[in-house]
Amino acid sequence: KLTKISPNKTISGSIGSFIFSVLPLLLFYIQHYVDLHFEFSLKNILFCIIISLSCQLGDLIISYFKRLNNVKDTGTILPGHGGLLDRIDGIIFAIPMVYFLKTLQIF
């Protein structure tokens, strides 16, 4: 288990998220027919890992607020899946993180 906030989250799932966020970098690097001016560097790997971390933290923060309010689903559009908010909670945190890192020219 990763945390008590969200009991279905595991450490292996978190590690898998990091791996699968870096995997497209490797695939784009290998595929030479894609016309992307792109380099497989430590900087790009760290960028992907930071964005993956912000997604995971966003998911945990929203789960924490749901637990505080004794809410299982945040809507009825996707019943049993935690609601529509559970599909986008990581993105809510990742997009500002990308903007912040790019605006400050950290990455």
N, C-alpha and C positions, 0 to 999 in steps of 0.2 A: 504494500500500500504506500501511496505517495503522501497522503495527508488525510486527516479526519474531516476536513471541509468537504471533500468529494471522495467518498469511500471507493468508488469504482475506478479512480485514477491510480495507476501503478507507476513504479519507477521504470519498468521496462517499456511502458507506453510512452513515457517522457523521453527516454533515450531513443525510441523508435521515431518519435516526432523530430528530434534533432537530425537523425540519420536521413529521414525522408525529406527534410528541408534542404539538405546539402546534396542529395542525390541528383536533382535536376541540373545542378552546376556541373557535375561530372558528365551527365548525359549530353548537355549542350557542348561541353568541351570535346567530347569524343566525336559527336556528329559534325563533320566538317562541311556538310552540304547546307547547313543552316547558316544564313548570312547574318550572323550576329558578331559584332566586334566585341569580343568577350574574352576575358582571361580567367583561368582557373588559378586563383591566388588565395593566400591566407586571408587577405582582406575581404574577399567575397565570401569565403567560408564563415568568417566571424560575423559578417553582416547577416547571413542566413541564420546562424545560430542565435543571434540577438533577436531577430524578428520571431523566430520560433519560440524563444523564451518569453517574449512579450505576449504572444498568442496564448501560451500556456498559463501565464500569470493572469491574463485577462479572463480566461475561462475559470480559474480558481477564484478570482475576485467576485465575479458574477455569481458563482456557486455559493460563495460565502454570504453574499447579500440575500440570495434566495433562501438559504438556511436560516438566516436571522429572521426572516419574515414567514417562515414555515410554508414556503411556496415550492411545489414540486415542478409544475409546468408554468411557463411564463405566458402561455397562450393556448388557444385551441386549434390553431392552424395545423400544427404537427403534434397531435396528442401522443403521449408516450415517449416523445423524444426530447422533452424538456421545453418544448415550445420553440417558436421561431428565434427567440433571443439566443438559445443554445447553439444555433447554427452559425451565428455571427458574432458571438461575444469575443472571440479571439481577434477577429478582424477589427472590432471597435478599438482595441488597444494597439494592434499592429500598424494600422495606417498612420496614426499620429507618430508612432515610433519611427517609421520610415521617413515621414516628413521632417521630423526633428533631426535625424541622423543626416539626411541629405541637405537640409537647410544650413546646418552647422558645418557641412562638408567634412564630417567625420568619416563618411564612407562615400 
